[in-house]
Amino acid sequence: MTPVELSRTVLRAVRRAVDAGELVAPVPERAQVAPPGPGGRGDYATNVALQLARPAGRPPQEVARILRAHLADAEGVAGVDITGPGFLNITLDGSGAQALVAEILRRGARYGFVDEPTGDVVQLHHPREVRAAVTAQAVARILRSQGALVRTSCADEPDPAWAAVLGVSVDAHGTPAAPAPLKVNVRPVPAVQDPTPLGRDAARWALLHPASHDHPRITADHLVQRETNPLFRVRYAHARTRALTRNAAALCFTSAPSDVQDNATHLVDALAAYPVTLATAARHRSPDRLARHLVVTADAVLGIQHAVLPLGDEKPSAAHRARLALAEAAGTVLAGGLSLLGIDAPEHL
């Protein structure tokens, strides 16, 4: 169950409690779910009981107990605990690395995507500026991954070099005279230098990796193939996952998801948080959140890569197959995230 699906499950529990007359409160449009904080437990936590406490005229703990009864028997939910002032902590069926890796490998590039349209319609209108154009395109892709219907437009005809070098496209340009001019709603800090000499991938990363309120750094550092370059680390980590699959095939073994994941907690956590990152990046229209998460994921991959394959005369074991499946899942996430940013994920590097 993805975080988006769990959020819908929580809202259904709220609706059942309201329909049964156990709560008198408006059903919120969305229920936020996230990995539990300090003192929490399970796979995800939600503060929906605290949201409903005031309109329902009841203490948050009491609201949480009502909702727990409706959540506990929901499909895919293994257990619900109440912590703190009224947080609902949810444990999912099949939780753990095995289920997570199997889901990623099953969904492939669509892991973290919303399967059905949400009904949200978004117009992204940006000035004729290269960073704004690249940002609007990346935000549109991320929003579409979360079920939104998106249209992009530019205040004037974009520079042809943006399409030729950076792969930028817009659905329309120019401001219509009627019924009303479009309001510019994508306006990151402009790039003071032309990024096109960096080429498509490095230029897009240079524009998207910093937060929109930060000045982008347009330098050749983005082309350097060493660990100090975050883009290189992300692409190198992806290439390493593909190389591990090829090397395993040469050793005559394949991957098999399992919970045998020694010293892989950081990578498992990063993969589990990817759908939340996509949803957050879409909500805040901030592709930099996705870019930074890819760096975290890549660093976690590079931390476990040396333990994936057998060493010396060692024979492939269940642990090796499980680590290989985890690496393949990580490669899937890295490739999918880079694709949303409009950046290539090479098989060899």
Secondary structure, 3 states (H helix, E strand, C coil): CCHHHHHHHHHHHHHHHHHCCCCCCCCCCCCCEECCCCCCCCCEEECHHHHHHHHHCCCHHHHHHHHHHHHCCCCCEEEEEEECCCEEEEEECCCCHHHHHHHHHHHHHHCCCCCCCCCCEEEEEECCCHHHHHHHHHHHHHHHHCCCEEEEEECCCCCHHHHHHHCCCCCEECCCCCCCCCCCCCCCCCCCCCCHHHCHHHHHHHHHCCCCCCCCCCCHHHHCCCCCCHHHHHHHHHHHHHHHHHHHHHCCCCCCCCCCCCCCHHHHHHHHHHHHHHHHHHHHCCHHHHHHHHHHHHHHHHHHHHHCCCCCCCCCCHHHHHHHHHHHHHHHHHHHHHHHCCCCCCCCC
